[in-house]
Amino acid sequence: MDTVLSSSSSLVVRSTLPPVRSVSSPSKLYSATFSFNPSINGLRRNRLPLLRSVSSSTVPKFSIQCGAIKEIKESEFQSTVLESKRPVLVEFVATWCGPCRLISPAMESIAQEYGDRLVVVKIDHDANPKLIEEYKVYGLPSLILFKDGQEVPESRREGKKK
């Protein structure tokens, strides 16, 4: 049986079809049970305001795809960072790192605003273990500023240690 109850109006619609989905409001303002029948008495059920639960399949996945920021690998580090004419801000990140995701918009903004004076690159922590070991990256996200092929003293900023 199809039944729709609403606190805003006393609307009850009945059908002989078996229920497919039931939805209840936590505040008990309304509850609804729906079937595949698209319309009863001219009412379209898919237009009713219902609470939806967010499943893990609807949550966006994080990946290291960058707009103004270039992702580099160990093989590109020498030419991109150490041989650059401009200062380079290197961000060490990981796909599983929550704080890395949080600062990503700020890093994009920095890359766009200072793009004419500064190169901003990302390095994936898990895919580049030699760089992680060489530069002693112990926390994520880590930011290191390089100028003339050298790490700028006291420029390093690290997140929580792993």
DSSP file with accessible surface (Angstrom, degrees, kcal/mol):
  #  RESIDUE AA STRUCTURE BP1 BP2  ACC     N-H-->O    O-->H-N    N-H-->O    O-->H-N    TCO  KAPPA ALPHA  PHI   PSI    X-CA   Y-CA   Z-CA
    1    1 A M              0   0  111      0, 0.0     2,-0.5     0, 0.0    15,-0.2   0.000 360.0 360.0 360.0 134.8    0.0    0.0    0.0
    2    2 A D        +     0   0    0     13,-0.8    13,-0.4    17,-0.1     2,-0.4  -0.789 360.0 173.9 -87.9 129.1    1.2    3.5   -0.9
    3    3 A T  E     -A   33   0A  32     30,-0.8    30,-1.7    -2,-0.5     2,-0.4  -0.995  13.7-175.1-139.2 132.0    0.8    6.0    1.9
    4    4 A V  E     -A   32   0A  12     -2,-0.4     2,-0.4     9,-0.3     9,-0.3  -0.994   6.9-177.0-125.9 122.5    2.0    9.5    2.1
    5    5 A L  E     +A   31   0A  82     26,-1.9    26,-1.0    -2,-0.4     2,-0.4  -0.966   3.4 179.8-119.1 138.1    1.5   11.5    5.3
    6    6 A S  E     -A   30   0A  40      3,-0.5     5,-0.3    -2,-0.4    24,-0.2  -0.998  29.6-148.7-139.3 140.4    2.5   15.1    5.7
    7    7 A S  S    S+     0   0   84     22,-0.6     3,-0.1    -2,-0.4    23,-0.1   0.714  98.9  61.2 -77.5 -21.7    2.3   17.6    8.6
    8    8 A S  S    S+     0   0  104      1,-0.2     2,-0.3    21,-0.1    -1,-0.2   0.787 122.2   4.9 -77.2 -27.4    1.8   20.5    6.2
    9    9 A S  S    S-     0   0   62     -3,-0.1     2,-1.8     2,-0.1    -3,-0.5  -0.990  77.2-111.5-150.9 152.8   -1.4   19.1    4.8
   10   10 A S        +     0   0  126     -2,-0.3     2,-0.5    -3,-0.1    -3,-0.1  -0.576  55.9 157.7 -88.1  80.6   -3.5   16.1    5.5
   11   11 A L        +     0   0   56     -2,-1.8     2,-0.4    -5,-0.3    -5,-0.3  -0.915  15.0 174.6-109.5 123.3   -2.8   14.2    2.3
   12   12 A V        -     0   0   72     -2,-0.5     2,-0.4    -7,-0.1    -7,-0.1  -0.989   4.4-176.6-130.0 122.3   -3.2   10.4    2.2
   13   13 A V        -     0   0    9     -2,-0.4     2,-0.4    -9,-0.3    -9,-0.3  -0.979   8.1-164.7-118.6 129.9   -2.8    8.6   -1.1
   14   14 A R        +     0   0  152     -2,-0.4     2,-0.3   -11,-0.1   -11,-0.2  -0.900  11.6 170.2-119.9 144.6   -3.4    4.8   -1.2
   15   15 A S        -     0   0   22    -13,-0.4   -13,-0.8    -2,-0.4    25,-0.0  -0.971  37.2-130.2-144.0 159.7   -2.4    2.3   -3.8
   16   16 A T  S    S+     0   0  142     -2,-0.3    -1,-0.0   -15,-0.2    -2,-0.0   0.460  74.2 109.5 -92.3   0.3   -2.5   -1.5   -4.0
   17   17 A L  S    S-     0   0   65      1,-0.1    -2,-0.2   -15,-0.0     3,-0.1  -0.480  77.5-106.2 -76.4 147.3    1.1   -1.8   -5.2
   18   18 A P        -     0   0   95      0, 0.0    18,-0.3     0, 0.0    -1,-0.1  -0.394  42.6 -98.3 -70.7 149.8    3.7   -3.2   -2.7
   19   19 A P        -     0   0   72      0, 0.0    16,-0.2     0, 0.0     3,-0.1  -0.356  34.4-178.3 -69.3 147.5    6.1   -0.7   -1.1
   20   20 A V        +     0   0   84     14,-3.9     2,-0.4     1,-0.4    15,-0.2   0.711  69.0  13.6-109.7 -41.2    9.6   -0.3   -2.6
   21   21 A R  E     -B   34   0A 143     13,-1.6    13,-2.7     2,-0.0     2,-0.4  -0.999  59.0-158.3-141.7 141.1   11.1    2.3   -0.3
   22   22 A S  E     -B   33   0A  85     -2,-0.4     2,-0.4    11,-0.2    11,-0.2  -0.959  11.1-176.2-119.7 137.5   10.2    3.8    3.1
   23   23 A V  E     -B   32   0A  20      9,-2.9     9,-2.8    -2,-0.4     2,-0.4  -0.998   1.1-173.1-132.9 134.9   11.5    7.1    4.3
   24   24 A S  E     -B   31   0A  78     -2,-0.4     7,-0.2     7,-0.2    -2,-0.0  -0.978  22.2-126.8-129.2 144.3   10.9    8.7    7.7
   25   25 A S    >   -     0   0    8      5,-1.9     3,-1.6    -2,-0.4    -2,-0.0  -0.664  16.0-134.2 -84.0 139.2   11.8   12.1    9.1
   26   26 A P  T 3  S+     0   0  110      0, 0.0    -1,-0.1     0, 0.0     0, 0.0   0.833 110.3  51.6 -61.5 -29.0   13.8   12.2   12.3
   27   27 A S  T 3  S-     0   0   72      3,-0.1    -2,-0.0     1,-0.0    -3,-0.0   0.443 110.3-126.3 -87.1   1.7   11.5   14.9   13.6
   28   28 A K  S <  S+     0   0  168     -3,-1.6     3,-0.1     2,-0.2    -1,-0.0   0.755  70.1 131.9  61.3  24.0    8.5   12.7   12.7
   29   29 A L  S    S-     0   0   98      1,-0.2   -22,-0.6   -23,-0.0     2,-0.3   0.852  76.9  -4.2 -73.3 -34.2    7.0   15.5   10.6
   30   30 A Y  E     -A    6   0A  54    -24,-0.2    -5,-1.9   -23,-0.1     2,-0.3  -0.993  57.5-167.4-152.6 157.5    6.3   13.2    7.7
   31   31 A S  E     -AB   5  24A  46    -26,-1.0   -26,-1.9    -2,-0.3     2,-0.3  -0.983  12.3-169.5-141.1 154.0    6.9    9.6    6.6
   32   32 A A  E     -AB   4  23A   3     -9,-2.8    -9,-2.9    -2,-0.3     2,-0.4  -0.999  15.2-165.1-147.3 145.0    6.5    8.1    3.2
   33   33 A T  E     -AB   3  22A  33    -30,-1.7   -30,-0.8    -2,-0.3     2,-0.3  -1.000  22.6-166.5-128.9 129.7    6.4    4.7    1.5
   34   34 A F  E     - B   0  21A  15    -13,-2.7   -14,-3.9    -2,-0.4   -13,-1.6  -0.855  13.1-171.6-122.4 154.4    6.7    4.6   -2.3
   35   35 A S        -     0   0   15     -2,-0.3   -18,-0.0     2,-0.3    -2,-0.0  -0.671  47.3 -90.1-126.0-175.0    6.3    2.2   -5.1
   36   36 A F  S    S+     0   0  178    -18,-0.3     3,-0.0    -2,-0.2    -2,-0.0   0.584  87.5 114.7 -76.8  -8.3    7.1    2.3   -8.8
   37   37 A N        -     0   0   53      1,-0.2    -2,-0.3     8,-0.0     8,-0.2  -0.489  56.4-156.9 -65.6 112.7    3.7    3.8   -9.7
   38   38 A P        +     0   0   94      0, 0.0     7,-0.9     0, 0.0     2,-0.3   0.734  67.1  22.3 -70.3 -22.2    4.8    7.3  -11.0
   39   39 A S  E     -C   44   0B  52      5,-0.2     2,-0.4     6,-0.1     5,-0.2  -0.983  51.1-178.8-151.6 134.4    1.5    9.1  -10.4
   40   40 A I  E >  S-C   43   0B  19      3,-1.3     3,-2.0    -2,-0.3   -25,-0.0  -0.990  85.0 -13.5-130.8 124.8   -1.6    8.8   -8.3
   41   41 A N  T 3  S-     0   0  149     -2,-0.4     3,-0.1     1,-0.3    -1,-0.1   0.861 128.4 -56.2  54.3  36.0   -4.3   11.3   -8.7
   42   42 A G  T 3  S+     0   0   65      1,-0.2     2,-0.5     0, 0.0    -1,-0.3   0.490 105.7 130.0  80.6   0.2   -2.0   13.6  -10.7
   43   43 A L  E <   -C   40   0B  78     -3,-2.0    -3,-1.3     2,-0.0     2,-0.7  -0.772  49.7-147.3 -90.7 128.9    0.7   13.7   -7.9
   44   44 A R  E >   -C   39   0B 122     -2,-0.5     3,-1.4    -5,-0.2    -5,-0.2  -0.866   4.2-158.7 -95.6 116.7    4.2   13.0   -9.0
   45   45 A R  G >  S+     0   0   22     -7,-0.9     3,-1.7    -2,-0.7    -1,-0.1   0.792  85.3  67.0 -68.1 -29.5    6.0   11.3   -6.1
   46   46 A N  G 3  S+     0   0  117     -8,-0.3    -1,-0.3     1,-0.3    -2,-0.0   0.562  95.0  60.3 -72.3  -2.1    9.5   12.1   -7.3
   47   47 A R  G <  S+     0   0  185     -3,-1.4    -1,-0.3     2,-0.1    -2,-0.2   0.445  79.0 108.3 -99.3  -1.4    8.8   15.8   -6.6
   48   48 A L  S <  S-     0   0   62     -3,-1.7     2,-0.6    -4,-0.2    -3,-0.0  -0.543  79.2-113.3 -76.4 139.0    8.1   15.3   -2.9
   49   49 A P        +     0   0  106      0, 0.0     2,-0.3     0, 0.0    -1,-0.1  -0.611  48.2 171.5 -73.7 115.6   10.8   16.7   -0.6
   50   50 A L        -     0   0   47     -2,-0.6     2,-0.3   -26,-0.0   -19,-0.0  -0.916  36.6-110.2-124.3 152.7   12.4   13.7    1.1
   51   51 A L        -     0   0   87     -2,-0.3     2,-0.4     1,-0.0   -27,-0.1  -0.637  34.6-158.7 -77.4 136.4   15.4   13.2    3.4
   52   52 A R        -     0   0  224     -2,-0.3     2,-0.3   -29,-0.0   -29,-0.0  -0.951  10.1-135.9-117.3 140.2   18.2   11.4    1.7
   53   53 A S        -     0   0  116     -2,-0.4     2,-0.6     1,-0.0     0, 0.0  -0.704  22.5-124.5 -89.8 145.6   21.0    9.6    3.4
   54   54 A V        -     0   0  115     -2,-0.3     2,-0.2     2,-0.0    -1,-0.0  -0.800  27.0-159.0 -91.3 121.3   24.5   10.1    1.9
   55   55 A S    >>  -     0   0   53     -2,-0.6     3,-1.6     1,-0.1     4,-0.6  -0.590  30.9-109.3 -95.6 164.3   26.1    6.8    1.0
   56   56 A S  G >4 S+     0   0   98      1,-0.3     3,-0.5    -2,-0.2    -1,-0.1   0.771 116.8  63.7 -64.9 -21.6   29.9    6.4    0.6
   57   57 A S  G 34 S+     0   0  102      1,-0.2    -1,-0.3     3,-0.0    -3,-0.0   0.726 101.6  50.2 -75.7 -17.8   29.4    6.0   -3.1
   58   58 A T  G <4 S+     0   0   90     -3,-1.6    -1,-0.2     2,-0.1    -2,-0.2   0.550  86.8  98.9 -95.1  -7.9   28.1    9.6   -3.4
   59   59 A V  S << S-     0   0   74     -4,-0.6     2,-0.0    -3,-0.5    -3,-0.0  -0.648  83.5-113.2 -79.3 129.0   31.0   11.1   -1.4
   60   60 A P        -     0   0  117      0, 0.0     2,-0.3     0, 0.0    -2,-0.1  -0.358  27.0-127.9 -65.0 141.3   33.6   12.6   -3.8
   61   61 A K        -     0   0  174     -2,-0.0     2,-0.4    -3,-0.0     0, 0.0  -0.675  18.2-126.1 -87.4 144.4   37.0   10.8   -3.9
   62   62 A F        +     0   0   50     -2,-0.3     2,-0.3    33,-0.2    39,-0.0  -0.728  34.5 167.0 -91.2 135.2   40.1   12.8   -3.5
   63   63 A S        -     0   0   63     -2,-0.4     2,-1.5     2,-0.1    31,-0.0  -0.964  45.9-108.8-140.6 162.7   42.8   12.6   -6.1
   64   64 A I        +     0   0    8     -2,-0.3     2,-0.6     2,-0.0     7,-0.1  -0.389  64.5 138.5 -92.1  58.1   45.9   14.6   -6.8
   65   65 A Q        -     0   0  155     -2,-1.5     2,-0.3     5,-0.1    -2,-0.1  -0.929  35.5-165.1-100.4 122.3   44.7   16.2   -9.9
   66   66 A C        -     0   0   33     -2,-0.6     5,-0.1     3,-0.2    -2,-0.0  -0.812  23.8-158.2-115.8 150.5   45.7   19.9   -9.9
   67   67 A G  S    S+     0   0   68     -2,-0.3    -1,-0.2     3,-0.1    41,-0.0   0.907  95.2   2.9 -84.3 -79.1   44.7   22.9  -11.9
   68   68 A A  S    S+     0   0   52      2,-0.1     2,-0.5    53,-0.0    52,-0.3   0.573 120.6  83.7 -86.8  -7.6   47.5   25.5  -11.6
   69   69 A I  S    S-     0   0    6     50,-0.1     2,-0.4    52,-0.0    -3,-0.2  -0.840  71.7-143.2-102.3 132.4   49.7   23.1   -9.6
   70   70 A K  E     -d  121   0C 109     50,-1.4    52,-2.2    -2,-0.5     2,-0.5  -0.773   8.0-140.6 -95.2 132.3   51.8   20.5  -11.4
   71   71 A E  E     -d  122   0C  60     -2,-0.4     2,-0.3    50,-0.2    52,-0.2  -0.816  27.4-172.1 -89.3 128.0   52.2   17.0   -9.9
   72   72 A I  E     -d  123   0C   1     50,-2.6    52,-0.5    -2,-0.5     2,-0.2  -0.816  13.6-142.7-120.5 163.1   55.8   15.8  -10.4
   73   73 A K    >>  -     0   0  116     -2,-0.3     3,-1.2    50,-0.1     4,-0.8  -0.619  40.1 -90.7-113.1 175.1   57.6   12.5   -9.8
   74   74 A E  H >> S+     0   0   57      1,-0.3     3,-0.8    53,-0.2     4,-0.6   0.869 124.5  58.1 -54.1 -39.1   61.1   11.7   -8.6
   75   75 A S  H 34 S+     0   0  103      1,-0.2     4,-0.3     2,-0.1    -1,-0.3   0.768 110.0  43.0 -66.9 -24.6   62.4   11.7  -12.2
   76   76 A E  H <> S+     0   0   59     -3,-1.2     4,-2.7     1,-0.1     5,-0.4   0.519  89.9  89.2 -95.7  -8.6   61.2   15.3  -12.7
   77   77 A F  H <X>S+     0   0    7     -4,-0.8     4,-2.6    -3,-0.8     5,-1.4   0.912  85.2  51.3 -59.8 -45.2   62.4   16.7   -9.4
   78   78 A Q  I  <>S+     0   0  103     -4,-0.6     5,-1.6     1,-0.2    -1,-0.2   0.950 118.2  35.6 -58.2 -52.7   65.8   17.7  -10.6
   79   79 A S  I  45S+     0   0   68     -4,-0.3    -1,-0.2     3,-0.2    -2,-0.2   0.874 124.3  41.1 -74.1 -35.7   64.7   19.6  -13.7
   80   80 A T  I  <5S+     0   0   24     -4,-2.7    -3,-0.2     3,-0.1    -2,-0.2   0.899 131.4  15.7 -80.9 -40.4   61.5   21.1  -12.2
   81   81 A V  I ><5S+     0   0    2     -4,-2.6     3,-0.9    -5,-0.4    68,-0.5   0.898 127.7  40.1-101.6 -55.9   62.7   22.1   -8.7
   82   82 A L  I 3 <S+     0   0   35     -5,-1.4    -3,-0.2     1,-0.2    -4,-0.1   0.800 121.8  40.2 -73.7 -28.0   66.5   22.1   -8.4
   83   83 A E  T 3 <S+     0   0  116     -5,-1.6    -1,-0.2    -6,-0.3     2,-0.1   0.295  86.4 125.5-102.6  10.6   67.2   23.7  -11.8
   84   84 A S    <   -     0   0   24     -3,-0.9    64,-0.3    -6,-0.2    65,-0.2  -0.432  54.3-149.2 -73.1 141.8   64.3   26.3  -11.8
   85   85 A K  S    S+     0   0  198     -2,-0.1    -1,-0.1    63,-0.1     3,-0.0   0.735  85.0  57.2 -77.0 -26.8   65.1   29.9  -12.3
   86   86 A R  S    S-     0   0  104      1,-0.1    32,-0.1    61,-0.1    62,-0.1  -0.693 103.3 -89.0-100.2 159.3   62.1   30.9  -10.0
   87   87 A P        -     0   0   39      0, 0.0    32,-2.6     0, 0.0     2,-0.4  -0.340  43.0-146.3 -61.9 148.7   61.5   29.8   -6.4
   88   88 A V  E     -eF 119 146C   1     58,-2.8    58,-3.2    30,-0.2     2,-0.7  -0.982   8.1-155.2-125.6 126.2   59.6   26.5   -6.1
   89   89 A L  E     -eF 120 145C  24     30,-3.2    32,-2.4    -2,-0.4     2,-0.5  -0.904  16.8-160.1 -98.4 117.1   57.1   25.7   -3.4
   90   90 A V  E     -eF 121 144C   0     54,-3.1    54,-2.4    -2,-0.7     2,-0.6  -0.877   4.4-163.7-103.2 127.8   56.9   21.9   -3.0
   91   91 A E  E     -eF 122 143C   0     30,-2.6    32,-2.6    -2,-0.5     2,-0.6  -0.950   5.9-155.2-112.1 117.1   53.9   20.3   -1.4
   92   92 A F  E     +eF 123 142C   0     50,-3.1    50,-1.7    -2,-0.6     2,-0.3  -0.844  30.4 160.7 -91.0 123.0   54.3   16.7   -0.2
   93   93 A V  E     -e  124   0C   1     30,-2.5    32,-3.9    -2,-0.6     2,-0.3  -0.816  29.1-149.9-136.3 171.2   50.8   15.1   -0.1
   94   94 A A    >   -     0   0    0     -2,-0.3     3,-1.2    30,-0.2     6,-0.1  -0.984  26.4-124.3-142.8 151.1   49.0   11.8    0.0
   95   95 A T  T 3  S+     0   0   62     -2,-0.3   -33,-0.2     1,-0.3    -1,-0.1   0.800 112.9  50.5 -66.4 -26.0   45.6   10.8   -1.3
   96   96 A W  T 3  S+     0   0  133     -3,-0.0     2,-0.7     4,-0.0    -1,-0.3   0.452  85.7 106.5 -89.9  -1.0   44.6    9.4    2.2
   97   97 A a    <>  -     0   0    7     -3,-1.2     4,-1.4     1,-0.2    -3,-0.2  -0.708  50.9-166.2 -89.4 111.9   45.7   12.6    4.0
   98   98 A G  H  > S+     0   0   29     -2,-0.7     4,-1.8     1,-0.2     3,-0.4   0.931  89.0  50.7 -61.8 -49.0   42.7   14.7    5.2
   99   99 A P  H  > S+     0   0   68      0, 0.0     4,-1.9     0, 0.0    -1,-0.2   0.843 104.8  59.6 -60.8 -29.8   44.7   17.9    6.0
  100  100 A a  H  > S+     0   0    0      1,-0.2     4,-0.7     2,-0.2    -2,-0.2   0.909 106.6  47.1 -62.2 -40.4   46.2   17.7    2.5
  101  101 A R  H  < S+     0   0  113     -4,-1.4     3,-0.3    -3,-0.4    -1,-0.2   0.861 108.9  55.8 -67.5 -36.2   42.7   17.9    1.1
  102  102 A L  H  < S+     0   0  143     -4,-1.8     4,-0.3     1,-0.2    -2,-0.2   0.865 111.3  41.1 -67.2 -37.3   41.9   20.8    3.3
  103  103 A I  H  X S+     0   0   50     -4,-1.9     4,-2.4     1,-0.2    -1,-0.2   0.563  89.7  93.9 -88.8  -5.3   44.8   23.0    2.2
  104  104 A S  H  X S+     0   0   23     -4,-0.7     4,-2.4    -3,-0.3     5,-0.2   0.901  84.0  49.2 -55.7 -45.5   44.4   22.1   -1.5
  105  105 A P  H  > S+     0   0   90      0, 0.0     4,-2.2     0, 0.0    -1,-0.2   0.904 111.5  50.2 -62.6 -36.9   42.2   25.1   -2.3
  106  106 A A  H  > S+     0   0   55     -4,-0.3     4,-2.4     2,-0.2    -2,-0.2   0.903 109.9  50.4 -66.3 -39.3   44.7   27.5   -0.6
  107  107 A M  H  X S+     0   0    5     -4,-2.4     4,-2.6     2,-0.2    -1,-0.2   0.902 109.4  51.2 -65.6 -40.0   47.6   26.0   -2.5
  108  108 A E  H  X S+     0   0   33     -4,-2.4     4,-2.2    -5,-0.2    -1,-0.2   0.912 110.1  50.2 -60.8 -42.6   45.6   26.4   -5.8
  109  109 A S  H  X S+     0   0   60     -4,-2.2     4,-2.9     2,-0.2     5,-0.2   0.915 110.7  48.6 -63.8 -42.7   45.0   30.1   -4.9
  110  110 A I  H  X S+     0   0   57     -4,-2.4     4,-2.7     1,-0.2    -2,-0.2   0.921 110.4  51.8 -62.0 -44.0   48.7   30.6   -4.1
  111  111 A A  H  < S+     0   0    7     -4,-2.6     4,-0.2     1,-0.2    -2,-0.2   0.889 114.8  42.2 -61.9 -38.9   49.7   29.0   -7.4
  112  112 A Q  H >< S+     0   0  140     -4,-2.2     3,-0.6    -5,-0.2     4,-0.2   0.917 117.1  45.8 -74.2 -43.0   47.4   31.2   -9.4
  113  113 A E  H 3< S+     0   0  117     -4,-2.9     3,-0.3     1,-0.2    -2,-0.2   0.887 126.0  28.7 -70.2 -38.5   48.2   34.5   -7.5
  114  114 A Y  T >X S+     0   0   86     -4,-2.7     4,-2.5    -5,-0.2     3,-1.6   0.142  82.3 120.9-109.0  19.4   52.0   34.1   -7.5
  115  115 A G  T <4 S+     0   0   30     -3,-0.6    -1,-0.2     1,-0.3    -2,-0.1   0.764  73.4  53.9 -56.7 -28.1   52.2   32.1  -10.7
  116  116 A D  T 34 S+     0   0  118     -3,-0.3    -1,-0.3    -4,-0.2    -2,-0.1   0.705 123.4  26.0 -81.0 -17.6   54.5   34.7  -12.4
  117  117 A R  T <4 S+     0   0  146     -3,-1.6     2,-0.4     1,-0.2    -2,-0.2   0.539 122.3  43.4-118.2 -13.1   57.0   34.6   -9.5
  118  118 A L     <  -     0   0   28     -4,-2.5     2,-0.5    -7,-0.2    -1,-0.2  -0.998  61.2-145.0-142.5 137.8   56.6   31.2   -8.0
  119  119 A V  E     - e   0  88C  28    -32,-2.6   -30,-3.2    -2,-0.4     2,-0.5  -0.887  18.1-162.2-100.0 131.4   56.3   27.6   -9.2
  120  120 A V  E     + e   0  89C   8     -2,-0.5   -50,-1.4   -52,-0.3     2,-0.3  -0.974  13.9 173.6-117.2 127.0   54.1   25.4   -7.1
  121  121 A V  E     -de  70  90C   1    -32,-2.4   -30,-2.6    -2,-0.5     2,-0.4  -0.931  20.8-142.7-130.2 155.5   54.3   21.6   -7.4
  122  122 A K  E     -de  71  91C   3    -52,-2.2   -50,-2.6    -2,-0.3     2,-0.4  -0.925   9.2-163.6-115.4 144.4   52.9   18.6   -5.6
  123  123 A I  E     -de  72  92C   0    -32,-2.6   -30,-2.5    -2,-0.4     2,-0.5  -0.995  21.8-127.6-128.2 125.7   54.6   15.3   -4.9
  124  124 A D  E  >  - e   0  93C  24    -52,-0.5     4,-0.9    -2,-0.4   -30,-0.2  -0.602  13.9-149.4 -74.4 121.0   52.7   12.2   -3.9
  125  125 A H  T >4 S+     0   0   17    -32,-3.9     3,-0.6    -2,-0.5     7,-0.2   0.897  93.0  46.4 -56.8 -47.6   54.2   10.8   -0.7
  126  126 A D  T 34 S+     0   0   83    -33,-0.3    -1,-0.2     1,-0.2   -32,-0.1   0.811 113.2  47.8 -71.7 -30.2   53.4    7.2   -1.5
  127  127 A A  T 34 S+     0   0   61      1,-0.2    -1,-0.2    -3,-0.2   -53,-0.2   0.548 112.8  48.0 -88.9  -7.8   54.7    7.2   -5.1
  128  128 A N    <X  +     0   0    5     -4,-0.9     4,-1.8    -3,-0.6     3,-0.4  -0.458  57.8 156.0-132.9  63.4   58.0    8.9   -4.3
  129  129 A P  H  > S+     0   0   81      0, 0.0     4,-2.3     0, 0.0     5,-0.2   0.813  72.3  59.0 -65.2 -29.4   59.7    7.2   -1.4
  130  130 A K  H  > S+     0   0  151      1,-0.2     4,-2.8     2,-0.2     5,-0.2   0.916 107.9  45.3 -66.9 -41.6   63.2    8.3   -2.3
  131  131 A L  H  > S+     0   0    7     -3,-0.4     4,-2.5     2,-0.2    -1,-0.2   0.885 111.1  54.0 -66.3 -38.0   62.3   12.0   -2.2
  132  132 A I  H  <>S+     0   0   17     -4,-1.8     5,-2.1    -7,-0.2     4,-0.3   0.925 114.1  41.5 -61.5 -43.2   60.5   11.5    1.1
  133  133 A E  H ><5S+     0   0  157     -4,-2.3     3,-0.8     3,-0.2    -2,-0.2   0.928 114.3  51.1 -70.8 -44.3   63.6    9.9    2.6
  134  134 A E  H 3<5S+     0   0  117     -4,-2.8    -2,-0.2     1,-0.2    -1,-0.2   0.898 119.3  35.4 -62.0 -41.4   66.1   12.4    1.1
  135  135 A Y  T 3<5S-     0   0   30     -4,-2.5    -1,-0.2    -5,-0.2    -2,-0.2   0.335 107.0-125.3 -98.6   8.9   64.2   15.4    2.3
  136  136 A K  T < 5 -     0   0  118     -3,-0.8     2,-0.9    -4,-0.3    -3,-0.2   0.921  34.8-175.8  49.7  57.8   63.1   13.8    5.6
  137  137 A V      < +     0   0    4     -5,-2.1    -1,-0.2     1,-0.2     3,-0.1  -0.768  14.8 161.3 -86.1 106.7   59.4   14.4    5.2
  138  138 A Y        +     0   0  135     -2,-0.9    24,-2.3     1,-0.1     2,-0.3   0.569  57.7  40.2-104.5 -15.5   57.9   13.1    8.5
  139  139 A G  E    S- G   0 161C   0     22,-0.3    22,-0.2    23,-0.0    21,-0.1  -0.958  83.8 -97.8-134.9 153.8   54.5   14.7    8.5
  140  140 A L  E    S+ G   0 160C   9     20,-1.4    20,-0.6    -2,-0.3     2,-0.1  -0.960  96.1  30.6-124.6 145.9   51.8   15.5    5.9
  141  141 A P  E    S-     0   0C  14      0, 0.0    18,-1.5     0, 0.0     2,-0.4   0.654  79.9-179.2 -71.3 152.9   51.2   17.9    4.4
  142  142 A S  E     -FG  92 158C   0    -50,-1.7   -50,-3.1    16,-0.2     2,-0.5  -0.982  11.0-163.5-121.2 135.5   54.7   19.2    4.1
  143  143 A L  E     +FG  91 157C  39     14,-3.3    14,-2.5    -2,-0.4     2,-0.4  -0.975   9.4 178.1-118.7 128.9   55.7   22.4    2.4
  144  144 A I  E     -F   90   0C   0    -54,-2.4   -54,-3.1    -2,-0.5     2,-0.5  -0.999  17.6-146.9-131.9 129.8   59.3   23.2    1.4
  145  145 A L  E     -F   89   0C  52     -2,-0.4     7,-3.1     7,-0.3     2,-0.4  -0.837  14.9-165.8 -97.7 128.3   60.4   26.3   -0.4
  146  146 A F  E     +FH  88 151C   3    -58,-3.2   -58,-2.8    -2,-0.5     2,-0.4  -0.935   8.6 178.9-113.8 139.1   63.4   25.9   -2.8
  147  147 A K  E >  S- H   0 150C 118      3,-2.8     3,-1.6    -2,-0.4   -62,-0.1  -0.989  72.6  -5.3-140.9 129.8   65.4   28.8   -4.3
  148  148 A D  T 3  S-     0   0  125     -2,-0.4   -66,-0.1   -64,-0.3    -1,-0.1   0.867 130.6 -55.8  54.7  39.2   68.4   28.4   -6.6
  149  149 A G  T 3  S+     0   0   16    -68,-0.5     2,-0.3   -65,-0.2    -1,-0.3   0.508 119.0 101.0  78.2   4.8   68.3   24.6   -6.1
  150  150 A Q  E <  S-H  147   0C 139     -3,-1.6    -3,-2.8   -68,-0.0     2,-0.3  -0.920  79.3-107.0-123.8 148.7   68.5   24.7   -2.3
  151  151 A E  E     -H  146   0C  60     -2,-0.3    -5,-0.3    -5,-0.2     3,-0.0  -0.535  40.5-118.5 -69.0 129.8   65.9   24.4    0.5
  152  152 A V    >   -     0   0   42     -7,-3.1     3,-1.8    -2,-0.3     4,-0.3  -0.597  37.5-105.6 -70.8 124.9   65.4   27.9    1.9
  153  153 A P  T 3  S+     0   0  111      0, 0.0    -1,-0.1     0, 0.0    -3,-0.0  -0.252  98.9   4.3 -55.6 137.3   66.4   27.7    5.6
  154  154 A E  T 3  S+     0   0  177      1,-0.1    -2,-0.0    -3,-0.0    -3,-0.0   0.661  97.8 111.8  61.9  21.5   63.4   27.7    8.1
  155  155 A S    <   +     0   0   25     -3,-1.8     2,-0.1   -10,-0.2    -1,-0.1   0.610  44.6 110.7 -93.3 -13.2   60.9   27.5    5.2
  156  156 A R        -     0   0   59     -4,-0.3     2,-0.4   -12,-0.1   -12,-0.2  -0.400  42.7-176.9 -71.0 133.6   59.7   24.0    5.9
  157  157 A R  E     -G  143   0C 158    -14,-2.5   -14,-3.3    -2,-0.1     2,-0.4  -0.998   6.5-173.2-129.8 125.6   56.2   23.5    7.3
  158  158 A E  E     -G  142   0C  55     -2,-0.4   -16,-0.2   -16,-0.2   -18,-0.2  -0.924  14.3-141.7-122.7 148.5   55.0   20.1    8.2
  159  159 A G  E     -     0   0C  26    -18,-1.5    -1,-0.1    -2,-0.4   -21,-0.1   0.055  61.0 -33.8 -82.4-158.7   51.7   18.7    9.3
  160  160 A K  E    S-G  140   0C 184    -20,-0.6   -20,-1.4   -21,-0.1    -1,-0.2  -0.314  71.1-107.6 -64.2 138.8   51.1   16.0   11.9
  161  161 A K  E      G  139   0C 121    -22,-0.2   -22,-0.3    -3,-0.1    -1,-0.1  -0.381 360.0 360.0 -67.6 142.1   53.9   13.3   12.1
  162  162 A K              0   0  153    -24,-2.3    -1,-0.1    -3,-0.1   -23,-0.0  -0.326 360.0 360.0 -71.4 360.0   52.9    9.9   10.7
